[in-house]
Amino acid sequence: MSEEAVQAAEAQEEKAETAADAGDVHYQAVEKEGTVTAIWEMQGEKHLRTIDPRSIEGKQILALFETAA
């Protein structure tokens, strides 16, 4: 294996370790009286930001998680 290929493989492994350490980003809906009032973007137990469910991004996130009744 060439030195360049070894360096590329090491860099890829380092990226994978960093991503695993950071944890997955997930979303939590905050509801009041059955209505979503906010969407929290979380990484592990850390709150990254709050998204307005009426915004374009908020609507897109909610659409991904809609359940068919």
N, C-alpha and C positions, 0 to 999 in steps of 0.2 A: 504494500500500500504506500502511495506517495505521501510525502510530508504534508502537502496541501490537503489531501483527502483526510488525513489524521486530524489536522487542525479543524477542518469543516465538521467532522464527526464530533470532536470535542465541543465545538461551539454549539452544535445542535443539542447535545446532551445537557449543556449548561442552560440553554433556553428552556428545555423541558423541566429541569429541576427548579428553575425560577418560577415557571408557571405553576408547578405543583405546590410550591411553597406559598404562593400568593393566594391560592384558593380560588374556587369558582365564584364568579359573580352571579347572584341570583336576585330575584325581585320578590318583594312582599307587598301585598295590597293592604292598605289601611282602610277599614270600613267603618262607617257610622250609620246605623239604622238601615243596613243593607245596601248602602251606596259606597262605592270606592271614592274616598276623599283624597288619597295620596298613594303613590307607589314609591316604595323605598328600594333603592339599589344597594345591595349588600354584598360584601366580600367577607365570607366567613361570618363573624359576628360584628364586623365593622360596618357602620352606616356610611356609604359613600356620598349619596345625594338623594334628594327627594324630587320626584317627577310628578308634575300635575297630570292627572288622568284625562283632563280635557285637552291637553296639548297633542300635537301630531304624534310625538314620540310615545306619549302615554297611551293614546288610542291604539297605536301599533303593538305595544306591549300587551295591552289587555286583549287585543284580538288574537294574539298567539295562544292565550290561555283560556279562551272562551270554551265552555262546555256546552254540548248540545243537550237540550232539555227534551 
